[in-house]
Amino acid sequence: MRDRAAREARFQQSELRKRYAKLTPREREVLPFVVSGFANKNTAAELGNSGFTIGIQRGQVMRKMGAQSLAELIRMADRLGIHALDRNC
């Protein structure tokens, strides 16, 4: 029983890494801001982009990661070892 659970956990982690690998470098930059709760305009100011562009990239991150909600994306990022940013950036 434990072996099956361990295999399932490894499979899920592998699938999560595959999804993350599909993100562009810019989407990977945006992800920590999203999971930290930064607004699009704040993320845009930090990354030198428009809020509109960040909104599109944020949507692409959600779609490619297969996250149905921000809470689910946060859990995924945590499992990948992607940590929230300091809100005082």
Residue, then its C-alpha position, 0 to 999 in steps of 0.5 A: m500500500r505504501d509503495r503504491a502511494a509513493r509511486e503515485a506521489r512520484f508520478q504527480q511530482s513528475e507531471l508537475r515538473k513537466r507542466y513547469a517545463k512548458l512555461t517560458p522563461r518570462e512566465r517562470e519569472v511571473l510565477p513567484f509574483v503571482v503566488s505571492g499575491f502581487a497585483n498585475k500592476n505591481t508585478a509589471a513595475e518590478l519586471g518592466n512590463s505593462g499590467f496587461t502583458i502581465g495579465i496575459q502571462r499570468g493566465q498562461v501560467m494558470r493554463k499551462m500549469g493546469a491550475q483551476s484556482l490561485a490556491e491550487l497554483i500556490r500549492m503547485a508552486d510550493r511542491l516545486g519549491i518556488h517560494a513567495l517573494d517578500r511583499n516589500c520588493 
